[in-house]
Amino acid sequence: MLNKRFIIVFTVSLAAGFLFSFYKSSGDASRVAPAGAGKGTDMADIDKNYETATLAGGCFWGMEEIIRKIPGVIETEVGYTGGDFENPKYEDVKSGNTGHAEAIEIKFEPAKLSYGALLDLFFKMHDPTTLNRQGNDAGSQYRSAIFYRTPAQKTEAEAAVKRAQAAGLWRRPLTTEIVLFKKFWPAEESHQDYLKKHPGGYTCHYMR
């Protein structure tokens, strides 16, 4: 009777251990990779398909509203760059004493939109001939500038300036700066996608 009871207990314990191992391995397997994931989906690989541009051309509200709709643009973010003032806020930059310009950081897909093509559009959406001014907005924070991130972007920027001047769209000399990118400070959330949130709001930008 003792041997029979021992065999029953041993069998039940063995079965319970097997079931626990089975469910544990199944749960672990479900966490290894989500459906559809596989080789080549690492974010580092995905980022290789995109490039970042940083442009300034007056009030960033109007610039962003035009740029975000361009085919090939993945995302946009408005902010401040070009100065040495750390962690600037809108009121700081508005004073004109920080050295920063209102700017747009643009992530785009070069396979659909080249950097050069983006710059050609940039010169059509703002007036690059008015020094430190765009429409009713005056001050160095509203200057026209291209902040290049690589030697290739610098070369493309120089070529784009020449194309824009030669195209005859602007009769006066261009004042656009071509400057090495240092750091971009995102603007407050209230300024992000401003004209998307407030249709009909202020802008002095339009495509020529």
Secondary structure, DSSP 8 states (H G I E B T S, - for coil): -HHHHHHHHHHHHHHHHHHHHHHHHHHHHHHHS-TT--TT--HHHHHTT-EEEEEEES-HHHHHHHHTTSTTEEEEEEEEESS--SS--HHHHHTT-S--EEEEEEEE-TTTS-HHHHHHHHHHHS-TTSTTEETTEESGGG-EEEEESSHHHHHHHHHHHHHHHHTTS-SS----EEEE---EEE--GGGTTHHHHSTT--------
